[in-house]
Amino acid sequence: MRNLLSFARAVDRMNDAVYTMIRWLTLAMIFVGALNALLRYATKFTGVSLSSNSYLDIQWYMFSLIFLLGAAAGLRQEMHVRVDVLYERLAPRAKAWIDIAGTLLFLLPFCVMMLVTSWPAVHNSWVVREGSPDPGGLIRYPIKTVILICFVLLFLQGLSQLITRTAILRGLIPADAAAADVPPTHHVEAV
């Protein structure tokens, strides 16, 4: 179990690093969006097209990276929407059982299903070297690969969660270790 917990910590560190990258990528996306808006506005006064579809594609790609890569980081930091009536009132061991059941019954099978169903589209995109249908747009096949990366990261984070919750049930780590190990974020919890 010690090796599994080391694996879980490595996955957690990896998704924490992805989260840090996403925060900076969000700032860059805002900058590109503002720049594109300014260039479109300046085109009206100069008569010269300063904007390009590649700016729109870059902004779209950044958003895709934030959304897709953020899924595992969101699971890691327990930022996904959770509609619960009882969960918050349960004891840590009961929460661990619910997390294990949800991971085994829903999360991991969903990740596998998405990898299997996404593979043909991503593979085909690489085969045809898919590009943007818009003039001056960017290539699409690399960004489509992130779909697969998303579900691999989410699957790995699900395994990490499964290992951690199992260790809690076996008494190998304290029941509050799962929450204590999550890096602090500034988010609002729904009641």
Buried (B, 14 or more C-beta within 10 A) or exposed (E): EEEBBEBBBEBBEBBBEBBEBBEEBBEBBEEBBEBBEEBBEEEEEEEEEBBBBBBBBBBBBBBBBBEBBBBBBBBBBBBEEEEEEEEEEEEBEEBBBBBBEBBEEEBBEBBEEBBEEBEEEBBEBEEEEBEBEEEEBBBBBEBBBBBBBBBBBBBBBBBBBBBBBBBBBEEBBEBEBBEEBBEEEEEEEEE
